[in-house]
Amino acid sequence: MLCMEVYKAIFSNQKEITINGKTFKRRIFTGRSLRGFDINKWRYIEQNPAKSSEFGLRAKKGAKIMWIIRTTDNFWAGRVEDEILYRKGAQTT
């Protein structure tokens, strides 16, 4: 599953990932602190632990959270948290 491959790449600090023969370079967001990848109109980005939101607080406590966001309209499709995929409106293990 693509999102799990990207999740593992982000949290193992890989600088690039190859998907279907195409290599994508890791991007750093928000002042050189958040890791992520832009792949085919989708952004995969780790949760900012400096945020005071519920997810920010969990990330600060050590949860590994990655958001999946469509870049064309900023629609968030879900997240992966501690290796569990949560689709918008559903949970998938």
C-alpha positions, 0 to 999 in steps of 0.5 A, a space after each residue: 500500500 502506497 501510503 504505508 510505504 511513504 509512512 515508513 520512508 518518512 519515519 525512517 528518515 529516507 531522503 527519497 522513495 521510488 514508486 513504480 520506477 519513479 523517484 520522489 525526493 523528500 521535502 522539508 516543510 514549515 521551516 525545516 522541521 516537517 518531513 514529507 513527500 509530494 507524489 502524484 498530486 498527493 502530499 504525505 506529511 508528518 504531524 507537527 508536534 509543536 501544534 496544540 491540537 489533539 494530534 499535535 499533542 499525541 505527536 509530541 508524546 511520540 505518536 508517529 502521525 502522517 497526513 494524506 492531503 490532495 494538493 489540488 484542493 487541500 482535501 485530507 483523505 486520512 492519516 496513518 498513525 502508529 502504522 494504522 491507516 485512518 481514512 476519512 470516515 473509516 479506520 483500516 488496519 
